[in-house]
Amino acid sequence: MILAKVVGTVVATRKDPRLVSSKLLIARPMDPRGKPEGNYVVAIDTVDAGFGETVLIVSGSSARMAAGLKDCPVDAAIVGIVDNIEVAD
Amino acid sequence: MQIGRVVGTVVLNNRNESLSGITLLLVQPLTSAREPVGRVIVAADSVGAGTGEEVFFVRGKEASFPFLPAETPVDACVVGIIDAIDLG
């Protein structure tokens, strides 16, 4: 899984029927200290995350195992809102 | 599988219900010379590893297998704590 910061939302009128009523967010991956890294990803939100929040994103086929995403054409899902990150020096 | 070092933990307050009860660790992947390589990832813990320990972890859908029969949305999981590595 990766840590990311929510930076925006995606609106799509035409999309796969299995994605109807799901919330799509744009997130910027970051390292544990908050430094942005890599490219933006579009992820399905399963936890009601909001703009600016640090979230946990699961990628690949595992994303479909999140509650509510069975058989959805999804390869990135936001599965948690990060409360605290502890990094050893 | 890859070797890595546990460098921290992540706590979630609001999580997908299928993730409840899962401990999340920050893991820095390592080379065979135990040098850090690549990005720090977040991995689930199935063996009780702690910060500072060297571990091996699995990526992809297989990462959810330690939690079967529950369907857990994780794409990386620590599946062993390394006691020693012998490179001959």
Backbone of each chain as nested JSON, in Angstrom:
{
  "chains": [
    {"id": "A", "residues": [
      {"number": 1, "name": "MET", "atoms": {"N": [0.84, -1.187, 0.0], "CA": [0.0, 0.0, 0.0], "C": [0.884, 1.249, 0.0]}},
      {"number": 2, "name": "ILE", "atoms": {"N": [0.323, 2.372, -0.379], "CA": [1.082, 3.61, -0.373], "C": [0.307, 4.691, 0.377]}},
      {"number": 3, "name": "LEU", "atoms": {"N": [1.073, 5.655, 0.865], "CA": [0.468, 6.819, 1.495], "C": [0.29, 7.892, 0.427]}},
      {"number": 4, "name": "ALA", "atoms": {"N": [-0.784, 8.663, 0.525], "CA": [-1.015, 9.705, -0.469], "C": [-1.85, 10.81, 0.143]}},
      {"number": 5, "name": "LYS", "atoms": {"N": [-1.774, 11.977, -0.484], "CA": [-2.587, 13.106, -0.04], "C": [-3.657, 13.364, -1.095]}},
      {"number": 6, "name": "VAL", "atoms": {"N": [-4.896, 13.562, -0.657], "CA": [-5.991, 13.82, -1.595], "C": [-5.861, 15.247, -2.112]}},
      {"number": 7, "name": "VAL", "atoms": {"N": [-5.797, 15.381, -3.449], "CA": [-5.615, 16.717, -4.024], "C": [-6.775, 17.13, -4.931]}},
      {"number": 8, "name": "GLY", "atoms": {"N": [-7.742, 16.265, -5.144], "CA": [-8.851, 16.668, -6.008], "C": [-9.858, 15.565, -6.222]}},
      {"number": 9, "name": "THR", "atoms": {"N": [-10.88, 15.898, -6.973], "CA": [-11.918, 14.913, -7.276], "C": [-12.046, 14.755, -8.792]}},
      {"number": 10, "name": "VAL", "atoms": {"N": [-12.635, 13.653, -9.214], "CA": [-12.885, 13.414, -10.629], "C": [-14.385, 13.255, -10.811]}},
      {"number": 11, "name": "VAL", "atoms": {"N": [-14.927, 13.958, -11.798], "CA": [-16.336, 13.804, -12.132], "C": [-16.415, 13.136, -13.5]}},
      {"number": 12, "name": "ALA", "atoms": {"N": [-17.193, 12.057, -13.608], "CA": [-17.34, 11.375, -14.885], "C": [-18.799, 10.985, -15.065]}},
      {"number": 13, "name": "THR", "atoms": {"N": [-19.385, 11.471, -16.126], "CA": [-20.796, 11.131, -16.375], "C": [-20.891, 9.755, -17.012]}},
      {"number": 14, "name": "ARG", "atoms": {"N": [-20.036, 9.549, -18.021], "CA": [-20.032, 8.221, -18.664], "C": [-18.94, 7.382, -18.056]}},
      {"number": 15, "name": "LYS", "atoms": {"N": [-19.333, 6.294, -17.444], "CA": [-18.338, 5.387, -16.865], "C": [-18.94, 3.994, -16.796]}},
      {"number": 16, "name": "ASP", "atoms": {"N": [-18.086, 3.042, -16.453], "CA": [-18.559, 1.666, -16.347], "C": [-19.73, 1.608, -15.36]}},
      {"number": 17, "name": "PRO", "atoms": {"N": [-20.767, 0.825, -15.687], "CA": [-21.939, 0.759, -14.804], "C": [-21.593, 0.357, -13.37]}},
      {"number": 18, "name": "ARG", "atoms": {"N": [-20.529, -0.433, -13.21], "CA": [-20.166, -0.866, -11.853], "C": [-19.526, 0.259, -11.051]}},
      {"number": 19, "name": "LEU", "atoms": {"N": [-19.196, 1.346, -11.734], "CA": [-18.577, 2.476, -11.022], "C": [-19.593, 3.567, -10.695]}},
      {"number": 20, "name": "VAL", "atoms": {"N": [-20.843, 3.363, -11.143], "CA": [-21.86, 4.376, -10.856], "C": [-22.042, 4.495, -9.346]}},
      {"number": 21, "name": "SER", "atoms": {"N": [-22.093, 5.719, -8.879], "CA": [-22.267, 6.058, -7.458], "C": [-20.992, 5.885, -6.64]}},
      {"number": 22, "name": "SER", "atoms": {"N": [-19.855, 5.54, -7.276], "CA": [-18.632, 5.549, -6.477], "C": [-17.947, 6.901, -6.606]}},
      {"number": 23, "name": "LYS", "atoms": {"N": [-17.24, 7.275, -5.551], "CA": [-16.556, 8.562, -5.514], "C": [-15.115, 8.382, -5.984]}},
      {"number": 24, "name": "LEU", "atoms": {"N": [-14.703, 9.189, -6.955], "CA": [-13.34, 9.099, -7.489], "C": [-12.531, 10.299, -7.012]}},
      {"number": 25, "name": "LEU", "atoms": {"N": [-11.37, 10.027, -6.456], "CA": [-10.513, 11.109, -5.969], "C": [-9.154, 11.049, -6.66]}},
      {"number": 26, "name": "ILE", "atoms": {"N": [-8.508, 12.203, -6.786], "CA": [-7.13, 12.242, -7.273], "C": [-6.227, 12.382, -6.056]}},
      {"number": 27, "name": "ALA", "atoms": {"N": [-5.212, 11.548, -5.993], "CA": [-4.306, 11.585, -4.844], "C": [-2.871, 11.631, -5.322]}},
      {"number": 28, "name": "ARG", "atoms": {"N": [-2.037, 12.309, -4.541], "CA": [-0.607, 12.419, -4.844], "C": [0.161, 11.545, -3.864]}},
      {"number": 29, "name": "PRO", "atoms": {"N": [0.827, 10.493, -4.355], "CA": [1.611, 9.643, -3.446], "C": [2.673, 10.454, -2.714]}},
      {"number": 30, "name": "MET", "atoms": {"N": [2.973, 10.049, -1.492], "CA": [3.991, 10.762, -0.699], "C": [4.757, 9.77, 0.158]}},
      {"number": 31, "name": "ASP", "atoms": {"N": [5.942, 10.212, 0.617], "CA": [6.707, 9.344, 1.505], "C": [6.219, 9.583, 2.942]}},
      {"number": 32, "name": "PRO", "atoms": {"N": [6.685, 8.754, 3.907], "CA": [6.142, 8.873, 5.271], "C": [6.369, 10.242, 5.91]}},
      {"number": 33, "name": "ARG", "atoms": {"N": [7.316, 11.008, 5.39], "CA": [7.571, 12.335, 5.967], "C": [6.789, 13.428, 5.247]}},
      {"number": 34, "name": "GLY", "atoms": {"N": [5.984, 13.058, 4.265], "CA": [5.107, 14.024, 3.607], "C": [5.617, 14.559, 2.289]}},
      {"number": 35, "name": "LYS", "atoms": {"N": [6.79, 14.105, 1.852], "CA": [7.347, 14.588, 0.596], "C": [6.632, 13.915, -0.58]}},
      {"number": 36, "name": "PRO", "atoms": {"N": [6.106, 14.704, -1.545], "CA": [5.413, 14.101, -2.681], "C": [6.37, 13.264, -3.518]}},
      {"number": 37, "name": "GLU", "atoms": {"N": [5.878, 12.155, -4.047], "CA": [6.714, 11.351, -4.931], "C": [5.826, 10.625, -5.937]}},
      {"number": 38, "name": "GLY", "atoms": {"N": [6.312, 10.515, -7.172], "CA": [5.587, 9.775, -8.192], "C": [4.419, 10.538, -8.775]}},
      {"number": 39, "name": "ASN", "atoms": {"N": [3.634, 9.827, -9.563], "CA": [2.553, 10.435, -10.322], "C": [1.22, 10.391, -9.587]}},
      {"number": 40, "name": "TYR", "atoms": {"N": [0.326, 11.288, -9.969], "CA": [-1.014, 11.296, -9.396], "C": [-1.748, 10.006, -9.742]}},
      {"number": 41, "name": "VAL", "atoms": {"N": [-2.613, 9.561, -8.845], "CA": [-3.445, 8.397, -9.14], "C": [-4.91, 8.738, -8.904]}},
      {"number": 42, "name": "VAL", "atoms": {"N": [-5.762, 8.087, -9.684], "CA": [-7.2, 8.193, -9.458], "C": [-7.618, 6.963, -8.676]}},
      {"number": 43, "name": "ALA", "atoms": {"N": [-8.257, 7.169, -7.551], "CA": [-8.623, 6.043, -6.692], "C": [-10.076, 6.147, -6.275]}},
      {"number": 44, "name": "ILE", "atoms": {"N": [-10.712, 4.982, -6.105], "CA": [-12.084, 4.931, -5.591], "C": [-12.034, 5.13, -4.078]}},
      {"number": 45, "name": "ASP", "atoms": {"N": [-12.895, 5.983, -3.575], "CA": [-12.909, 6.262, -2.147], "C": [-13.915, 5.365, -1.436]}},
      {"number": 46, "name": "THR", "atoms": {"N": [-13.459, 4.6, -0.43], "CA": [-14.389, 3.743, 0.324], "C": [-14.584, 4.239, 1.752]}},
      {"number": 47, "name": "VAL", "atoms": {"N": [-13.934, 5.335, 2.124], "CA": [-13.978, 5.762, 3.53], "C": [-14.395, 7.215, 3.71]}},
      {"number": 48, "name": "ASP", "atoms": {"N": [-14.904, 7.841, 2.664], "CA": [-15.335, 9.236, 2.763], "C": [-14.178, 10.182, 3.078]}},
      {"number": 49, "name": "ALA", "atoms": {"N": [-13.099, 10.034, 2.353], "CA": [-11.945, 10.912, 2.545], "C": [-12.243, 12.274, 1.913]}},
      {"number": 50, "name": "GLY", "atoms": {"N": [-11.525, 13.292, 2.385], "CA": [-11.756, 14.628, 1.862], "C": [-10.472, 15.283, 1.392]}},
      {"number": 51, "name": "PHE", "atoms": {"N": [-10.634, 16.432, 0.775], "CA": [-9.521, 17.199, 0.234], "C": [-8.462, 17.456, 1.304]}},
      {"number": 52, "name": "GLY", "atoms": {"N": [-7.2, 17.209, 0.972], "CA": [-6.102, 17.502, 1.882], "C": [-5.795, 16.414, 2.889]}},
      {"number": 53, "name": "GLU", "atoms": {"N": [-6.616, 15.364, 2.965], "CA": [-6.375, 14.322, 3.957], "C": [-5.318, 13.335, 3.467]}},
      {"number": 54, "name": "THR", "atoms": {"N": [-4.569, 12.782, 4.426], "CA": [-3.599, 11.735, 4.108], "C": [-4.318, 10.396, 4.168]}},
      {"number": 55, "name": "VAL", "atoms": {"N": [-4.169, 9.611, 3.103], "CA": [-4.93, 8.37, 3.014], "C": [-4.023, 7.197, 2.672]}},
      {"number": 56, "name": "LEU", "atoms": {"N": [-4.576, 6.0, 2.859], "CA": [-3.882, 4.771, 2.497], "C": [-4.528, 4.216, 1.233]}},
      {"number": 57, "name": "ILE", "atoms": {"N": [-3.712, 3.973, 0.198], "CA": [-4.235, 3.475, -1.073], "C": [-3.726, 2.059, -1.327]}},
      {"number": 58, "name": "VAL", "atoms": {"N": [-4.631, 1.159, -1.629], "CA": [-4.246, -0.198, -1.995], "C": [-4.396, -0.33, -3.51]}},
      {"number": 59, "name": "SER", "atoms": {"N": [-3.388, -0.957, -4.147], "CA": [-3.359, -1.023, -5.61], "C": [-3.49, -2.457, -6.109]}},
      {"number": 60, "name": "GLY", "atoms": {"N": [-3.738, -2.566, -7.403], "CA": [-3.801, -3.875, -8.037], "C": [-5.099, -4.597, -7.727]}},
      {"number": 61, "name": "SER", "atoms": {"N": [-5.087, -5.922, -7.92], "CA": [-6.338, -6.67, -7.762], "C": [-6.814, -6.663, -6.319]}},
      {"number": 62, "name": "SER", "atoms": {"N": [-5.909, -6.411, -5.379], "CA": [-6.328, -6.351, -3.969], "C": [-7.321, -5.226, -3.726]}},
      {"number": 63, "name": "ALA", "atoms": {"N": [-7.292, -4.196, -4.561], "CA": [-8.195, -3.059, -4.362], "C": [-9.65, -3.512, -4.426]}},
      {"number": 64, "name": "ARG", "atoms": {"N": [-9.905, -4.555, -5.239], "CA": [-11.279, -5.037, -5.388], "C": [-11.779, -5.747, -4.144]}},
      {"number": 65, "name": "MET", "atoms": {"N": [-10.855, -6.096, -3.24], "CA": [-11.277, -6.836, -2.058], "C": [-11.805, -5.925, -0.969]}},
      {"number": 66, "name": "ALA", "atoms": {"N": [-11.649, -4.625, -1.134], "CA": [-12.208, -3.699, -0.156], "C": [-13.731, -3.839, -0.166]}},
      {"number": 67, "name": "ALA", "atoms": {"N": [-14.306, -3.714, 1.025], "CA": [-15.757, -3.853, 1.136], "C": [-16.443, -2.892, 0.186]}},
      {"number": 68, "name": "GLY", "atoms": {"N": [-17.378, -3.409, -0.602], "CA": [-18.149, -2.563, -1.503], "C": [-17.604, -2.485, -2.911]}},
      {"number": 69, "name": "LEU", "atoms": {"N": [-16.462, -3.118, -3.189], "CA": [-15.877, -3.026, -4.524], "C": [-15.802, -4.375, -5.242]}},
      {"number": 70, "name": "LYS", "atoms": {"N": [-16.587, -5.345, -4.773], "CA": [-16.526, -6.669, -5.395], "C": [-16.863, -6.563, -6.895]}},
      {"number": 71, "name": "ASP", "atoms": {"N": [-15.998, -7.149, -7.731], "CA": [-16.194, -7.194, -9.19], "C": [-16.211, -5.831, -9.862]}},
      {"number": 72, "name": "CYS", "atoms": {"N": [-15.721, -4.795, -9.202], "CA": [-15.634, -3.474, -9.833], "C": [-14.329, -3.381, -10.629]}},
      {"number": 73, "name": "PRO", "atoms": {"N": [-14.352, -2.691, -11.777], "CA": [-13.117, -2.508, -12.543], "C": [-12.242, -1.424, -11.92]}},
      {"number": 74, "name": "VAL", "atoms": {"N": [-11.506, -1.811, -10.891], "CA": [-10.775, -0.857, -10.062], "C": [-9.38, -1.382, -9.787]}},
      {"number": 75, "name": "ASP", "atoms": {"N": [-8.356, -0.533, -9.861], "CA": [-7.021, -0.989, -9.453], "C": [-6.387, -0.081, -8.414]}},
      {"number": 76, "name": "ALA", "atoms": {"N": [-7.149, 0.851, -7.871], "CA": [-6.648, 1.661, -6.759], "C": [-7.837, 2.063, -5.897]}},
      {"number": 77, "name": "ALA", "atoms": {"N": [-7.739, 1.803, -4.596], "CA": [-8.834, 2.148, -3.697], "C": [-8.281, 2.793, -2.437]}},
      {"number": 78, "name": "ILE", "atoms": {"N": [-8.974, 3.839, -1.987], "CA": [-8.611, 4.459, -0.711], "C": [-9.308, 3.657, 0.38]}},
      {"number": 79, "name": "VAL", "atoms": {"N": [-8.522, 3.017, 1.269], "CA": [-9.111, 2.126, 2.266], "C": [-8.974, 2.648, 3.69]}},
      {"number": 80, "name": "GLY", "atoms": {"N": [-8.317, 3.796, 3.865], "CA": [-8.22, 4.325, 5.223], "C": [-7.753, 5.768, 5.224]}},
      {"number": 81, "name": "ILE", "atoms": {"N": [-8.155, 6.497, 6.27], "CA": [-7.664, 7.857, 6.467], "C": [-6.609, 7.788, 7.566]}},
      {"number": 82, "name": "VAL", "atoms": {"N": [-5.42, 8.284, 7.26], "CA": [-4.296, 8.126, 8.176], "C": [-4.426, 9.098, 9.344]}},
      {"number": 83, "name": "ASP", "atoms": {"N": [-4.295, 8.534, 10.552], "CA": [-4.391, 9.314, 11.772], "C": [-2.998, 9.716, 12.227]}},
      {"number": 84, "name": "ASN", "atoms": {"N": [-2.074, 8.766, 12.168], "CA": [-0.748, 9.007, 12.699], "C": [0.284, 8.151, 11.973]}},
      {"number": 85, "name": "ILE", "atoms": {"N": [1.436, 8.758, 11.652], "CA": [2.543, 8.021, 11.04], "C": [3.729, 8.141, 11.979]}},
      {"number": 86, "name": "GLU", "atoms": {"N": [4.307, 7.006, 12.349], "CA": [5.469, 7.032, 13.226], "C": [6.657, 6.475, 12.463]}},
      {"number": 87, "name": "VAL", "atoms": {"N": [7.707, 7.28, 12.311], "CA": [8.883, 6.83, 11.577], "C": [10.08, 6.844, 12.518]}},
      {"number": 88, "name": "ALA", "atoms": {"N": [10.799, 5.717, 12.568], "CA": [12.015, 5.661, 13.371], "C": [13.121, 6.415, 12.639]}},
      {"number": 89, "name": "ASP", "atoms": {"N": [13.999, 7.075, 13.36], "CA": [15.078, 7.837, 12.715], "C": [16.224, 6.921, 12.278]}}
    ]},
    {"id": "B", "residues": [
      {"number": 1, "name": "MET", "atoms": {"N": [9.178, -12.488, -3.24], "CA": [9.248, -11.773, -1.952], "C": [10.509, -10.944, -1.916]}},
      {"number": 2, "name": "GLN", "atoms": {"N": [10.509, -9.96, -1.058], "CA": [11.652, -9.061, -0.93], "C": [12.014, -8.936, 0.539]}},
      {"number": 3, "name": "ILE", "atoms": {"N": [13.275, -8.558, 0.805], "CA": [13.618, -8.281, 2.195], "C": [13.483, -6.785, 2.44]}},
      {"number": 4, "name": "GLY", "atoms": {"N": [13.21, -6.44, 3.684], "CA": [13.041, -5.032, 4.034], "C": [13.245, -4.837, 5.525]}},
      {"number": 5, "name": "ARG", "atoms": {"N": [13.246, -3.59, 5.926], "CA": [13.368, -3.273, 7.354], "C": [12.143, -2.476, 7.771]}},
      {"number": 6, "name": "VAL", "atoms": {"N": [11.58, -2.836, 8.91], "CA": [10.43, -2.093, 9.428], "C": [10.94, -0.764, 9.981]}},
      {"number": 7, "name": "VAL", "atoms": {"N": [10.418, 0.337, 9.455], "CA": [10.91, 1.65, 9.89], "C": [9.831, 2.466, 10.607]}},
      {"number": 8, "name": "GLY", "atoms": {"N": [8.663, 1.91, 10.78], "CA": [7.638, 2.671, 11.486], "C": [6.272, 2.018, 11.382]}},
      {"number": 9, "name": "THR", "atoms": {"N": [5.287, 2.749, 11.857], "CA": [3.914, 2.231, 11.843], "C": [2.964, 3.305, 11.318]}},
      {"number": 10, "name": "VAL", "atoms": {"N": [1.805, 2.865, 10.866], "CA": [0.762, 3.779, 10.398], "C": [-0.52, 3.446, 11.162]}},
      {"number": 11, "name": "VAL", "atoms": {"N": [-1.172, 4.48, 11.667], "CA": [-2.435, 4.285, 12.385], "C": [-3.546, 4.957, 11.6]}},
      {"number": 12, "name": "LEU", "atoms": {"N": [-4.636, 4.23, 11.396], "CA": [-5.791, 4.774, 10.681], "C": [-6.938, 4.938, 11.668]}},
      {"number": 13, "name": "ASN", "atoms": {"N": [-7.652, 6.048, 11.597], "CA": [-8.838, 6.161, 12.453], "C": [-10.078, 5.705, 11.704]}},
      {"number": 14, "name": "ASN", "atoms": {"N": [-10.166, 6.122, 10.453], "CA": [-11.329, 5.788, 9.646], "C": [-10.853, 4.823, 8.569]}},
      {"number": 15, "name": "ARG", "atoms": {"N": [-11.275, 3.564, 8.646], "CA": [-10.764, 2.575, 7.695], "C": [-11.898, 1.76, 7.102]}},
      {"number": 16, "name": "ASN", "atoms": {"N": [-11.6, 1.197, 5.917], "CA": [-12.555, 0.279, 5.295], "C": [-12.791, -0.874, 6.274]}},
      {"number": 17, "name": "GLU", "atoms": {"N": [-14.05, -1.289, 6.434], "CA": [-14.377, -2.293, 7.45], "C": [-13.595, -3.594, 7.259]}},
      {"number": 18, "name": "SER", "atoms": {"N": [-13.24, -3.912, 5.994], "CA": [-12.507, -5.165, 5.783], "C": [-11.043, -5.06, 6.195]}},
      {"number": 19, "name": "LEU", "atoms": {"N": [-10.598, -3.886, 6.631], "CA": [-9.214, -3.718, 7.108], "C": [-9.133, -3.733, 8.629]}},
      {"number": 20, "name": "SER", "atoms": {"N": [-10.255, -3.894, 9.306], "CA": [-10.22, -3.753, 10.763], "C": [-9.4, -4.87, 11.399]}},
      {"number": 21, "name": "GLY", "atoms": {"N": [-8.626, -4.5, 12.414], "CA": [-7.802, -5.471, 13.121], "C": [-6.452, -5.731, 12.483]}},
      {"number": 22, "name": "ILE", "atoms": {"N": [-6.158, -5.076, 11.363], "CA": [-4.886, -5.298, 10.667], "C": [-3.866, -4.248, 11.131]}},
      {"number": 23, "name": "THR", "atoms": {"N": [-2.673, -4.726, 11.52], "CA": [-1.589, -3.811, 11.88], "C": [-0.852, -3.392, 10.614]}},
      {"number": 24, "name": "LEU", "atoms": {"N": [-0.536, -2.106, 10.507], "CA": [0.14, -1.602, 9.309], "C": [1.541, -1.112, 9.666]}},
      {"number": 25, "name": "LEU", "atoms": {"N": [2.526, -1.542, 8.872], "CA": [3.92, -1.191, 9.121], "C": [4.482, -0.425, 7.934]}},
      {"number": 26, "name": "LEU", "atoms": {"N": [5.432, 0.47, 8.205], "CA": [6.198, 1.105, 7.132], "C": [7.423, 0.228, 6.899]}},
      {"number": 27, "name": "VAL", "atoms": {"N": [7.624, -0.197, 5.665], "CA": [8.741, -1.092, 5.356], "C": [9.622, -0.476, 4.279]}},
      {"number": 28, "name": "GLN", "atoms": {"N": [10.917, -0.386, 4.579], "CA": [11.905, 0.082, 3.602], "C": [12.528, -1.144, 2.937]}},
      {"number": 29, "name": "PRO", "atoms": {"N": [12.301, -1.332, 1.637], "CA": [12.939, -2.465, 0.94], "C": [14.475, -2.342, 0.999]}},
      {"number": 30, "name": "LEU", "atoms": {"N": [15.16, -3.489, 1.055], "CA": [16.619, -3.511, 1.173], "C": [17.233, -4.335, 0.048]}},
      {"number": 31, "name": "THR", "atoms": {"N": [18.489, -4.012, -0.287], "CA": [19.25, -4.841, -1.225], "C": [19.853, -6.005, -0.448]}},
      {"number": 32, "name": "SER", "atoms": {"N": [20.546, -6.902, -1.162], "CA": [21.171, -8.032, -0.471], "C": [22.256, -7.556, 0.475]}},
      {"number": 33, "name": "ALA", "atoms": {"N": [22.786, -6.332, 0.241], "CA": [23.796, -5.784, 1.145], "C": [23.135, -4.998, 2.281]}},
      {"number": 34, "name": "ARG", "atoms": {"N": [21.813, -5.13, 2.392], "CA": [21.027, -4.452, 3.443], "C": [21.058, -2.937, 3.305]}},
      {"number": 35, "name": "GLU", "atoms": {"N": [21.22, -2.463, 2.046], "CA": [21.134, -1.025, 1.787], "C": [19.697, -0.7, 1.392]}},
      {"number": 36, "name": "PRO", "atoms": {"N": [19.17, 0.474, 1.834], "CA": [17.815, 0.854, 1.437], "C": [17.716, 1.021, -0.069]}},
      {"number": 37, "name": "VAL", "atoms": {"N": [16.624, 0.565, -0.654], "CA": [16.421, 0.718, -2.09], "C": [14.929, 0.949, -2.345]}},
      {"number": 38, "name": "GLY", "atoms": {"N": [14.62, 1.952, -3.143], "CA": [13.221, 2.197, -3.507], "C": [12.433, 2.892, -2.411]}},
      {"number": 39, "name": "ARG", "atoms": {"N": [11.144, 3.028, -2.684], "CA": [10.27, 3.777, -1.78], "C": [9.846, 2.96, -0.569]}},
      {"number": 40, "name": "VAL", "atoms": {"N": [9.615, 3.671, 0.522], "CA": [9.032, 3.035, 1.702], "C": [7.579, 2.687, 1.377]}},
      {"number": 41, "name": "ILE", "atoms": {"N": [7.172, 1.47, 1.71], "CA": [5.788, 1.059, 1.449], "C": [5.067, 0.8, 2.771]}},
      {"number": 42, "name": "VAL", "atoms": {"N": [3.757, 0.75, 2.683], "CA": [2.95, 0.364, 3.841], "C": [2.555, -1.087, 3.646]}},
      {"number": 43, "name": "ALA", "atoms": {"N": [2.85, -1.929, 4.635], "CA": [2.533, -3.348, 4.524], "C": [1.734, -3.798, 5.743]}},
      {"number": 44, "name": "ALA", "atoms": {"N": [0.827, -4.739, 5.533], "CA": [0.118, -5.347, 6.657], "C": [1.095, -6.272, 7.383]}},
      {"number": 45, "name": "ASP", "atoms": {"N": [0.795, -6.572, 8.642], "CA": [1.674, -7.437, 9.425], "C": [0.934, -8.713, 9.794]}},
      {"number": 46, "name": "SER", "atoms": {"N": [1.522, -9.882, 9.437], "CA": [0.878, -11.143, 9.813], "C": [1.726, -11.944, 10.794]}},
      {"number": 47, "name": "VAL", "atoms": {"N": [2.891, -11.391, 11.202], "CA": [3.802, -12.166, 12.062], "C": [4.192, -11.446, 13.347]}},
      {"number": 48, "name": "GLY", "atoms": {"N": [3.712, -10.247, 13.573], "CA": [4.056, -9.514, 14.792], "C": [5.419, -8.86, 14.737]}},
      {"number": 49, "name": "ALA", "atoms": {"N": [5.818, -8.34, 13.587], "CA": [7.116, -7.674, 13.456], "C": [7.071, -6.295, 14.107]}},
      {"number": 50, "name": "GLY", "atoms": {"N": [8.247, -5.821, 14.521], "CA": [8.319, -4.51, 15.169], "C": [9.334, -3.617, 14.489]}},
      {"number": 51, "name": "THR", "atoms": {"N": [9.315, -2.347, 14.864], "CA": [10.215, -1.365, 14.263], "C": [11.674, -1.781, 14.448]}},
      {"number": 52, "name": "GLY", "atoms": {"N": [12.454, -1.69, 13.365], "CA": [13.874, -2.007, 13.4], "C": [14.185, -3.421, 12.941]}},
      {"number": 53, "name": "GLU", "atoms": {"N": [13.185, -4.299, 12.875], "CA": [13.45, -5.689, 12.51], "C": [13.561, -5.85, 10.995]}},
      {"number": 54, "name": "GLU", "atoms": {"N": [14.388, -6.829, 10.591], "CA": [14.483, -7.169, 9.176], "C": [13.463, -8.26, 8.886]}},
      {"number": 55, "name": "VAL", "atoms": {"N": [12.746, -8.053, 7.802], "CA": [11.62, -8.939, 7.5], "C": [11.632, -9.295, 6.017]}},
      {"number": 56, "name": "PHE", "atoms": {"N": [10.804, -10.244, 5.634], "CA": [10.522, -10.374, 4.209], "C": [9.033, -10.214, 4.003]}},
      {"number": 57, "name": "PHE", "atoms": {"N": [8.709, -9.635, 2.842], "CA": [7.307, -9.317, 2.593], "C": [6.918, -9.738, 1.185]}},
      {"number": 58, "name": "VAL", "atoms": {"N": [5.631, -9.938, 0.999], "CA": [5.09, -10.367, -0.288], "C": [4.201, -9.245, -0.816]}},
      {"number": 59, "name": "ARG", "atoms": {"N": [4.221, -9.088, -2.126], "CA": [3.416, -8.03, -2.743], "C": [2.345, -8.647, -3.635]}},
      {"number": 60, "name": "GLY", "atoms": {"N": [1.369, -7.84, -3.973], "CA": [0.312, -8.296, -4.875], "C": [-0.846, -8.911, -4.103]}},
      {"number": 61, "name": "LYS", "atoms": {"N": [-1.728, -9.553, -4.845], "CA": [-2.925, -10.119, -4.212], "C": [-2.574, -11.176, -3.162]}},
      {"number": 62, "name": "GLU", "atoms": {"N": [-1.431, -11.86, -3.381], "CA": [-1.002, -12.896, -2.435], "C": [-0.821, -12.333, -1.023]}},
      {"number": 63, "name": "ALA", "atoms": {"N": [-0.621, -11.02, -0.938], "CA": [-0.425, -10.383, 0.365], "C": [-1.651, -10.533, 1.254]}},
      {"number": 64, "name": "SER", "atoms": {"N": [-2.801, -10.807, 0.652], "CA": [-4.007, -10.938, 1.469], "C": [-4.211, -12.371, 1.949]}},
      {"number": 65, "name": "PHE", "atoms": {"N": [-3.444, -13.337, 1.438], "CA": [-3.666, -14.739, 1.78], "C": [-3.457, -15.069, 3.267]}},
      {"number": 66, "name": "PRO", "atoms": {"N": [-2.5, -14.416, 3.969], "CA": [-2.362, -14.753, 5.394], "C": [-3.636, -14.516, 6.197]}},
      {"number": 67, "name": "PHE", "atoms": {"N": [-4.54, -13.69, 5.68], "CA": [-5.735, -13.338, 6.444], "C": [-6.953, -14.14, 6.008]}},
      {"number": 68, "name": "LEU", "atoms": {"N": [-6.762, -15.113, 5.108], "CA": [-7.884, -15.941, 4.663], "C": [-8.549, -16.609, 5.858]}},
      {"number": 69, "name": "PRO", "atoms": {"N": [-9.852, -16.869, 5.828], "CA": [-10.768, -16.676, 4.705], "C": [-11.27, -15.231, 4.553]}},
      {"number": 70, "name": "ALA", "atoms": {"N": [-10.831, -14.33, 5.421], "CA": [-11.276, -12.944, 5.261], "C": [-10.686, -12.368, 3.977]}},
      {"number": 71, "name": "GLU", "atoms": {"N": [-11.44, -11.569, 3.288], "CA": [-10.935, -10.899, 2.087], "C": [-10.435, -9.532, 2.501]}},
      {"number": 72, "name": "THR", "atoms": {"N": [-9.126, -9.411, 2.65], "CA": [-8.528, -8.193, 3.177], "C": [-7.894, -7.392, 2.041]}},
      {"number": 73, "name": "PRO", "atoms": {"N": [-8.226, -6.113, 1.923], "CA": [-7.663, -5.316, 0.824], "C": [-6.248, -4.835, 1.132]}},
      {"number": 74, "name": "VAL", "atoms": {"N": [-5.268, -5.724, 1.017], "CA": [-3.87, -5.324, 1.202], "C": [-3.066, -5.803, -0.005]}},
      {"number": 75, "name": "ASP", "atoms": {"N": [-2.065, -4.997, -0.435], "CA": [-1.232, -5.402, -1.57], "C": [0.219, -5.614, -1.16]}},
      {"number": 76, "name": "ALA", "atoms": {"N": [0.489, -5.554, 0.147], "CA": [1.826, -5.874, 0.655], "C": [1.654, -6.383, 2.076]}},
      {"number": 77, "name": "CYS", "atoms": {"N": [2.38, -7.449, 2.41], "CA": [2.226, -8.026, 3.749], "C": [3.547, -8.624, 4.218]}},
      {"number": 78, "name": "VAL", "atoms": {"N": [3.922, -8.296, 5.458], "CA": [5.109, -8.893, 6.066], "C": [4.753, -10.316, 6.47]}},
      {"number": 79, "name": "VAL", "atoms": {"N": [5.505, -11.311, 5.932], "CA": [5.162, -12.71, 6.191], "C": [6.265, -13.464, 6.94]}},
      {"number": 80, "name": "GLY", "atoms": {"N": [7.381, -12.775, 7.277], "CA": [8.412, -13.458, 8.044], "C": [9.409, -12.479, 8.625]}},
      {"number": 81, "name": "ILE", "atoms": {"N": [9.96, -12.83, 9.786], "CA": [11.011, -12.018, 10.398], "C": [12.33, -12.746, 10.167]}},
      {"number": 82, "name": "ILE", "atoms": {"N": [13.328, -12.04, 9.642], "CA": [14.597, -12.674, 9.274], "C": [15.49, -12.83, 10.504]}},
      {"number": 83, "name": "ASP", "atoms": {"N": [15.913, -14.072, 10.754], "CA": [16.882, -14.321, 11.83], "C": [18.287, -14.113, 11.29]}},
      {"number": 84, "name": "ALA", "atoms": {"N": [18.56, -14.69, 10.122], "CA": [19.901, -14.592, 9.541], "C": [19.809, -14.817, 8.042]}},
      {"number": 85, "name": "ILE", "atoms": {"N": [20.738, -14.214, 7.321], "CA": [20.847, -14.458, 5.878], "C": [22.265, -14.939, 5.625]}},
      {"number": 86, "name": "ASP", "atoms": {"N": [22.388, -16.074, 4.944], "CA": [23.714, -16.61, 4.619], "C": [23.897, -16.546, 3.109]}},
      {"number": 87, "name": "LEU", "atoms": {"N": [24.819, -15.688, 2.662], "CA": [25.037, -15.546, 1.224], "C": [26.206, -16.402, 0.744]}},
      {"number": 88, "name": "GLY", "atoms": {"N": [26.635, -17.358, 1.566], "CA": [27.671, -18.302, 1.157], "C": [29.07, -17.734, 1.196]}}
    ]}
  ]
}
